[in-house]
Amino acid sequence: MKAPLAALLTGLFGLWLSFTAWAEPAQGNFVANQRCDAFQSIRKQTNPDDLKVQPGQRYEVVEVNRREYDWLRIRVPGSDTPLRWVSAGCGSVEGLVFNTRKPARTESGGEICSVPDQHDGYVLAATWQPGFCEHARYNGKKPECESLDSGELQISHLTLHGLWPNRQSCGKDYGHCAGPAMQLSADTLAYVRPWMPNFRYGTSFGRYQWDKHGVCQTQMDDDRYFRRAADLVRQLDQSAAGQYIVANIGGAISKRAFYEQVDADFGSGKAQNNFLLICSGQYLQEVRVALPRELKQADSLVGVVDGQFAASRARDRNECRADRILIEAGGR
């Protein structure tokens, strides 16, 4: 082989290695600040459908071309070929970690699943309290359940289980981050109490939710966190899907019809991917809603989600399987 040709092939091979063999799995978010090509191949600069990242949009990072990266492979929702390469100069990167070990770890070696502000979204968990109290297995005493059973407490709306910062790569293990203790003001307790009935009897359950989930985000202190969570449950309860549940207390709903209500609320067939119905046997126990990392202030959940629909619905072994779901009535 002649020297010039050998040198050329060596150079091309080195370039190829820089984009393939040395690519490294990673997790984080890329926020575009300009409109840039999203390439299928860095080396070939191929973009057959002229797909571009849009300023202000956040994209999931799945890979970088090397540790000292100048290219990131991101997931672009809605594309038939969603994994694309984008130049790092087209935006900023949030919370990048490298996945060379399990569980995922930060660059300094700490486990990412217990580091604050590494979430890529939230899960709002709203309980149908009568269904939970009557049919779910739980450890310890629940004074709100005892009050429901005695008839002292009447509940006819969804209630707050929790607002959970969520990191997809951690599954259900993102939580228990280091953070301040919960010290809610009297005004906040009064504000949240109608939507979190355990607060009528104490704060142990709220403290548990804060210590496990709330401290994994630092954008809101404990007062703002619980107020926002209560607002989100109220918005869910007042939505067409929420009112469909309320309208059938003591009877049953259709899972199919529930998701049709969700689609109608959001004006998109993709919206139902953000919702998950949890059952205890045939009885509704909980409604979970996947929300974006940025919880925008809005008059309804439609505005909070802001078109950021999940690619697929979350999975849970307690997901309601049958179409007919019973809605337990509370109290005697």
Number of C-alpha atoms within 10 A of each C-alpha: 6 6 8 9 10 11 12 11 12 12 12 13 11 13 12 14 13 14 17 15 11 13 18 20 18 24 27 20 24 26 20 23 16 15 14 18 19 27 23 20 15 20 13 8 12 15 16 9 12 10 18 17 23 17 14 13 14 25 20 21 26 22 26 26 22 18 14 7 13 13 19 28 30 26 21 20 15 9 11 8 12 15 20 25 26 25 17 17 14 20 20 12 18 16 15 20 23 21 18 11 9 9 14 19 21 18 13 7 11 12 16 25 26 21 20 20 21 24 26 22 17 22 19 23 24 29 24 28 29 27 22 19 20 18 17 16 9 9 6 6 8 14 15 22 21 15 14 21 17 13 13 12 15 17 18 17 22 27 26 27 25 25 26 26 26 28 23 15 16 16 9 11 14 24 26 19 20 13 16 13 11 18 12 16 11 9 10 16 19 12 16 21 16 17 23 25 19 20 18 14 12 12 15 11 16 21 17 14 20 25 19 20 22 28 28 25 22 13 11 13 15 21 18 13 19 25 17 17 22 25 19 24 28 21 19 24 20 17 17 18 19 20 16 18 24 20 13 14 17 12 14 19 19 15 16 11 14 21 19 17 19 23 18 15 16 18 12 13 13 17 26 22 18 21 22 21 21 24 25 19 17 19 22 28 29 25 22 20 25 26 26 22 20 14 16 13 10 13 11 17 23 18 14 18 21 16 14 19 22 17 12 12 16 15 8 10 8 14 18 21 14 12 14 17 23 22 23 24 20 23 17 10
